[in-house]
Amino acid sequence: MDNVILTGIKPTGQIHLGNYIGAIKPALALAKQPNVKPVYFVADAHGLTKIHDAKEFRQLSYGIAATWLALGLDPNKTIFYRQSDIPEIFELNWILANFTSKGLMNRAHAYKAIVESNNEIGNDPDFGVNMGLFTYPILMTADILMFQSKIVPVGKDQIQHVEIARDIAANFNKTYGETFPLPAYQVQEETAVLPGLDGRKMSKSYHNTIPLFTNPATLQKLINKIKTDSLPPEAEKNPKTSILFTLYKEFASPEEVDAMRRQYKEGIGWGEVKKQLFMVMDRYLQEPRERYSELMASPEKIDAILRKGAEQAREYSVPFLKEIKRKIGFYV
């Protein structure tokens, strides 16, 4: 496939504003560009590194799929599948593991962070590390390389995984000839690291997120909790450093954004900004929220869409894996 754009989200929690603004929204915009083939998926196998409750796992997986669909992903124009429905990815994962040094995995950010945390509190360095978590970047590489992806939209904290995929692809190509293109990452720089309620990076780990499809009353309460400075209402405020403005411009019309920028310059209280932010967010999310609820109430509809997507994906993955296996000497 030419000009493949690939991205996936793992089911380890509710989709929040950081996921939407940093990954989903730009990925949906990329999918509408001419001469590209979007390949988007529910990364359920990746979620298994953390979630071991079957009911919760299944519900979270449906939630990822329903989110994409509710926000406008068109399954007729996108190959949209569940990762676990593509067995070729897991065969490729093992093949690529043999072209990946342990040292490369030792340097992966997620693993290093756990080791550092364990060292700080006096635990064994590998306490709580399963092999799925340790080799997570190899499976992500298999996701990317299986469809010869050229562009991978990611958050800033995922850049390293694409760089690892490039290293592994280069190692394989060096041995068996040009097989995989070297993928490039694409980050929406302005919202690469979106602050959460407390000013730190918005993350489920910090419990500072705003769930995307929460009900209006909860949404308003969470917006009111967003940390702001102590500038008085009449003081000029800087939209470039304001999380409220960052969120506002993602959901408001261009005219509303211009008007809000003027109010920041002329003076506006944070309470009023939060009130207007809630108004534009609730308006924007009303229809997707309803669509999301409808889909979650009908998982069979989600299953049908994902099965169709898996069939489309395997039209490519099955013959490509055979080509790879022939190159390395497997009998096919």
QUIMO-V940229 format. One record per residue. N is the residue number from 1. SS is DSSP state (helix for helix, strand for strand, loop for the rest). PHI is phi in whole degrees, 0 to 359 (* if undefined). PSI is psi as a letter, one per 40 degrees, with the letter a starting at -180 (NA if undefined). Layout:
n=<N	N>
ss=<SS	SS>
phi=<PHI	PHI>
psi=<PSI	PSI>
This chain:
n=<1	2	3	4	5	6	7	8	9	10	11	12	13	14	15	16	17	18	19	20	21	22	23	24	25	26	27	28	29	30	31	32	33	34	35	36	37	38	39	40	41	42	43	44	45	46	47	48	49	50	51	52	53	54	55	56	57	58	59	60	61	62	63	64	65	66	67	68	69	70	71	72	73	74	75	76	77	78	79	80	81	82	83	84	85	86	87	88	89	90	91	92	93	94	95	96	97	98	99	100	101	102	103	104	105	106	107	108	109	110	111	112	113	114	115	116	117	118	119	120	121	122	123	124	125	126	127	128	129	130	131	132	133	134	135	136	137	138	139	140	141	142	143	144	145	146	147	148	149	150	151	152	153	154	155	156	157	158	159	160	161	162	163	164	165	166	167	168	169	170	171	172	173	174	175	176	177	178	179	180	181	182	183	184	185	186	187	188	189	190	191	192	193	194	195	196	197	198	199	200	201	202	203	204	205	206	207	208	209	210	211	212	213	214	215	216	217	218	219	220	221	222	223	224	225	226	227	228	229	230	231	232	233	234	235	236	237	238	239	240	241	242	243	244	245	246	247	248	249	250	251	252	253	254	255	256	257	258	259	260	261	262	263	264	265	266	267	268	269	270	271	272	273	274	275	276	277	278	279	280	281	282	283	284	285	286	287	288	289	290	291	292	293	294	295	296	297	298	299	300	301	302	303	304	305	306	307	308	309	310	311	312	313	314	315	316	317	318	319	320	321	322	323	324	325	326	327	328	329	330	331	332>
ss=<loop	loop	loop	strand	strand	strand	strand	strand	strand	loop	loop	loop	loop	loop	loop	strand	helix	helix	helix	helix	helix	helix	helix	helix	helix	helix	helix	helix	helix	helix	helix	loop	loop	loop	loop	loop	strand	strand	strand	strand	strand	strand	loop	helix	helix	helix	helix	loop	loop	loop	loop	loop	loop	helix	helix	helix	helix	helix	helix	helix	helix	helix	helix	helix	helix	helix	helix	helix	helix	helix	loop	loop	loop	loop	loop	loop	loop	loop	strand	strand	strand	strand	helix	helix	helix	loop	helix	helix	helix	helix	helix	helix	helix	helix	helix	helix	helix	loop	loop	loop	loop	helix	helix	helix	helix	helix	loop	loop	helix	helix	helix	helix	helix	helix	helix	helix	helix	helix	helix	helix	helix	loop	loop	loop	loop	loop	loop	loop	loop	loop	helix	helix	helix	helix	loop	helix	helix	helix	helix	helix	helix	helix	helix	helix	helix	helix	loop	loop	loop	loop	strand	strand	strand	loop	loop	helix	helix	helix	helix	helix	helix	helix	helix	helix	helix	helix	helix	helix	helix	helix	helix	helix	helix	helix	helix	helix	loop	loop	loop	loop	loop	loop	loop	strand	strand	strand	loop	loop	helix	helix	helix	loop	loop	loop	strand	loop	loop	loop	loop	loop	strand	loop	loop	helix	helix	helix	loop	loop	loop	loop	strand	loop	loop	loop	loop	helix	helix	helix	helix	helix	helix	helix	helix	helix	loop	loop	loop	loop	loop	loop	loop	loop	loop	loop	loop	loop	loop	loop	helix	helix	helix	loop	helix	helix	helix	helix	helix	helix	helix	helix	helix	loop	loop	helix	helix	helix	helix	helix	helix	helix	helix	helix	helix	helix	helix	helix	loop	loop	loop	helix	helix	helix	helix	helix	helix	helix	helix	helix	helix	helix	helix	helix	helix	helix	helix	helix	helix	helix	helix	helix	helix	helix	helix	helix	helix	helix	loop	loop	helix	helix	helix	helix	helix	helix	helix	helix	helix	helix	helix	helix	helix	helix	helix	helix	helix	helix	helix	helix	helix	helix	helix	helix	helix	helix	helix	helix	helix	helix	loop	loop	loop	loop>
phi=<*	265	51	284	248	234	203	215	232	271	272	240	169	292	294	240	300	298	299	294	288	277	228	291	300	295	292	294	293	298	296	269	287	289	62	233	240	284	233	240	212	271	275	292	297	294	295	293	294	238	260	239	255	300	295	297	300	295	295	295	296	298	298	296	298	297	296	305	292	295	271	116	297	260	292	278	242	228	279	234	217	263	308	291	273	243	297	298	298	282	295	295	304	293	301	292	301	278	240	236	282	298	301	296	291	299	270	297	303	297	293	300	296	292	300	297	296	297	296	295	257	84	279	303	307	260	301	82	260	266	290	297	293	296	261	313	297	288	295	297	297	298	304	287	283	304	253	48	295	256	231	235	291	219	284	300	284	255	303	301	296	291	295	296	300	297	297	293	299	296	297	294	299	297	275	242	91	302	233	246	291	275	289	243	270	225	242	278	303	297	238	300	234	273	294	265	301	261	95	281	307	293	206	300	296	267	55	234	265	244	303	295	250	294	291	305	296	292	302	297	298	291	299	294	274	299	291	228	274	258	298	289	305	282	284	293	236	263	296	291	249	257	297	297	291	303	289	303	290	280	238	267	285	305	294	293	296	299	295	293	298	294	295	298	287	277	119	205	282	298	299	292	299	296	297	289	298	301	301	286	292	296	297	294	268	302	292	301	298	293	296	299	298	297	293	294	278	228	300	297	292	296	302	297	295	291	295	298	295	296	298	295	296	286	299	261	292	296	293	291	296	299	298	297	294	297	297	271	102	290	281	239>
psi=<i	i	f	h	h	h	i	i	h	i	g	e	i	i	h	i	d	d	d	d	d	d	d	d	d	d	d	d	d	d	d	e	i	i	f	i	h	h	h	i	i	h	g	d	d	d	d	e	d	d	h	e	h	d	d	d	d	d	d	d	d	d	d	d	d	d	d	d	d	d	e	e	h	h	e	e	e	h	h	h	i	h	d	e	e	g	d	d	d	d	d	d	d	d	d	d	d	e	e	h	i	d	d	d	d	d	e	h	d	d	d	d	d	d	d	d	d	d	d	d	e	e	i	h	d	e	h	e	h	i	d	d	d	d	e	d	d	d	d	d	d	d	d	d	d	d	e	f	h	d	h	h	h	i	i	d	e	e	d	d	d	d	d	d	d	d	d	d	d	d	d	d	d	d	d	e	i	h	d	h	i	h	i	i	i	h	h	g	d	d	f	d	g	h	i	a	d	e	e	i	h	h	i	d	d	e	f	f	i	h	h	d	f	i	i	d	d	d	d	d	d	d	d	e	e	h	h	i	a	e	h	i	d	e	i	i	i	h	d	d	e	h	d	d	d	d	d	d	e	e	e	i	i	d	d	d	d	d	d	d	d	d	d	d	d	d	h	i	i	d	d	d	d	d	d	d	d	d	d	d	d	d	d	d	e	d	d	d	d	d	d	d	d	d	d	d	e	g	d	d	d	d	d	d	d	d	d	d	d	d	d	d	d	e	d	d	d	d	d	d	d	d	d	d	d	d	d	e	e	i	h	NA>
